[in-house]
């Protein structure tokens, strides 16, 4: 009997779960997180759409999204979530994954977009190992 190979998205999902200590598969797409977001107009993907992309294993789309960096971590989405998914924590975990990558060109792109250094440092403090 052969076991299926783990894909890159499986590894990314496991890394994210390790960082945030939550399973995004529990989300049932009620969209309450998106309805409470004060920056929804600026995002290319709404919070519930980002969670859906993660559930589908489309990490490449998620990590290229501007929404990841627009999120202010105000926790409005997290306070509304009936499943306790904490989308703001998920977004911070994704930012940490991106910063942990060995490919520093992505970090250069983040800096060019004008992400404040304190946002990067705060997320690293929250999720360091």
N, C-alpha and C positions, 0 to 999 in steps of 0.2 A: 504494500500500500504506500503510495507516494503522498506526501503532504504538499499542499500548494506553497509555492515560493512567496515570501513576503515581498510586497511591492514597496516602492518608495513612499507612496501615500500611507501605507500601513505603518511604516517606520515614523513618518512625520506625525501621524495621529497618535502613536504611542508616546513620542517625545512631547507632544502638546499635552497629553493626559498626565504625563509625569510632571510637567511644569505646573499645570493649573489644578491638578487633583480633581478634575471633573470629567464627565463623559458627555460630549456634545450630542451623542446619539439619543440622549434623553429628551432633547428638544422636540416638541411637536408642532412647531411653527405657528404659534398663536399670534405672533407679530406684536405682542405687547412691548417688547424691547424697542422695536422701531417706532412705535407710536409715542414713546417717551423720550426719544433722542432729540436734544436741542440742536444738533448739527446735521440732521437728516438731509437737509437741502443741499449740503456741500458734498455728501458722500456719493461715490459711484455705485456702491452696493450698500444697501441698508443692513443694519445689524442682523435681522433675521435671514437675509440673503447670504450674508457671510457665514453664518452658522450652517445654513443649508449646503453651501459650497464645501465646507469642511466635512460635513456628513457624507457628501458624495466623493470625498477624497481629491477634490480639485484644489490642492494646496498651491499650485503654481499661480492660479488666478487670484487666490486670496493674498498671497505674498506680494503680488504686483499691484494690489488694489491701493488706491489713495485713501480709502476709508480707514484702513489700518492706522494711518498716521493722522487722520482728521479726528478720530475718537479722542475725546478729552479726558476719558476715564472718570467722568462725573458720577458714574454708577447709577444714573437714572434708569438705564436698561436693566441693570442687575436687580434693582429694587422692585421692578415690575414683573420679573420672571416668576411664573408659578412653579416652574420645575427647578429653580435654584441653579440655573446654568451659569449665571454671572457672565454675560457677554463681554463686559468691560475687562474682566479678568482673562477671558479667552483672547481678546485683542492684545492685551499686554503680553500674554504668553506667546502669541505669534510674533510680536515684535522682538521678544527675547530670542526666539528660534532664529529669526533673521539675523540678529546681532551675533549669535553664537556661530553662525556659518563661517567656514574658513574663507569663503569668497568675500574679500573685503571690498570689492567693487560695489556690492549692494549697500554696504555701510556708507560708502562715498556718496551714493545716490541719495541716501536718506539725509545726509548732511546738506546736500545741494537743495533739497526741498525746504530747508529751513526749520527742521525739527529742533526744538530747543534741547540743549544738552541736558538740562535737568530732567526732561522726560525720559531720555535714554538712561540716565544714571538711576532715576527712580525705579524704572522697570527692572534694571539689572539688580538693584538692591532687593527688590521684592522676590525675585525668582532665582537668585543665585543658588548654587549647589553647595 
